Structure formats: structure tokens, C-alpha cells
Amino acid sequence: MLVDTHCHLDFNSFDKDRDQVITRAREIGVERVLNPGINLASSTNAVNLSKKYSEVYAAVGVHPNDGLSWESDSVSRLRKLATHKKVVAIGEIGLDFYRDRTPKELQIQIFKEQLNLAAELNLPVVIHSRESLAEVLEILEEWRIKLDHSQSWLAEYPGVLHSFSGDVQLAERTRELNFFIGITGPVTFRNAEALQDLVIRLPLQELLIETDAPFLSPHPYRGKRNEPARVKLVAEKIAELHQEAYNIVTEITTANAARLFKW
Ligand code: NI
């Protein structure tokens, strides 16, 4: 059994062949797919896909690059969407200082409001971070203190740092927060030595495997549209790096996702 804990099946790049994409994932053993939203429309579509396909679950949230779509009623609309039983997380949320589609202050405000919503609903968070990991971790550290004070059981498994690309020190801070570390296709790239070295140091019990499809296709499909079935290539690479059996890697990472998303 395999899980793809991050895939944007709602994107229009899948409009022509979504059924076949899901069939291919099924055939390879993918039994759970998490579709995070990037804005309210996308979150609504993610929920609708979770109703249509048994293996699809949804996260709802506004991505930092879509921050300009944020409105005063966005939190209440997300809260309402999150009542659907296949919504298992708030995401993807975070900070993106690589693209400047949303002013920094607004990104930070939206991020914090959605973290508060997650705490209120006892839902874990799916975090996007690009050239912003130190700032993201500072905000998550404050959030964790609040969770601890309110004795929230969310503190045990509060979320995942999706498509992790930080160094050893930042990974250490992420682990101290009890966050899972999401590994995507770039771990298979020939020039990914730093990420591969990091993965070797991290216990399998703290990793989630993801595609981030349609993006980040693993080797040998780099640059092509990605899809959930290719999560297998990520699992195979992790098995190779850890010198562990493929089945052990999929068993452990599948159990990790079940602990986080309670699915
Ligand atoms: Ni994503």
C-alpha cells in the first residue's frame, strides 16, 4: 500500500484524464491521496473530488501565492468547508518569499489566521515554504506553544512541512515541533545530494511521501506532468537511500500518514 500525501488533482491539467490518472494510481497500490486546496475555489473542488473518489481526501486552505484572494469571510468559509468528513487538514498554507504574488505582511497574517483555525478545529496543517523556512518555523514555534498551553492533542502530530528543502539545522527544528517532513520527486534527481544526505539522516518514522503533482515529477520524468502513481519512485529512492526494503518504507510512511491525517 502507498499514499500520496500531497497532490493537486483539482488542477485543470488533470481535466482531460483525471479518471485514468486515478486508475493508474490505484493499479500501483496508491490507496490514499491528499488533495490540498490553494484558495477557496480549489479547496471546494478538492472536497468535491473527495466525494467522487474513495481514495481522495481533502485539505482546505489558502496558499501564500493566492493571498490576494483572501477576504474577510475566508476563515468562516474554510471553517464551513472543513466540516466535510473527508477534510483531514488545513492546507496548503505557509509563506513563499520566492514569488512575490502576495505582500509579506499579508502572507504572514493569512498564515497565522489559518493556523488558528486549524487549532480551533483540531486539524493538522500542510505547510508550504519557499525561501522562508526560518520565518515559517518561528511562526510554527509560537503556534506550538499555544497548542501546548491549551493542552491540544494536535501537539502530538501537528502537521507536515511539505516538499522539505531545508538544511540539517532547519530539519532539526522541524522535528522538535513534531512535524513530519514531506519528501517529493526532487530526491530522485541526480544533483540532489544535499536532500539525499538529509533523507538518510532522518528516521523513516518522520517522513511522508508526496508527489506535489502536477509538479515535481521524479526522475526519469523530470519536467513532465506528475501524477500520484509516481509516488512509487519517491518511495523506491528512499528505500535505496536507507538501504531498506521497499515494502518496509511504504508500510512505515503509510502508517505515518494515517497517524497524521487519522484516515
Ligand atoms: Ni502543493
Residues whose N, C-alpha, C, O or C-beta is under 5 A from the ligand:
A	BS01	NI	D212
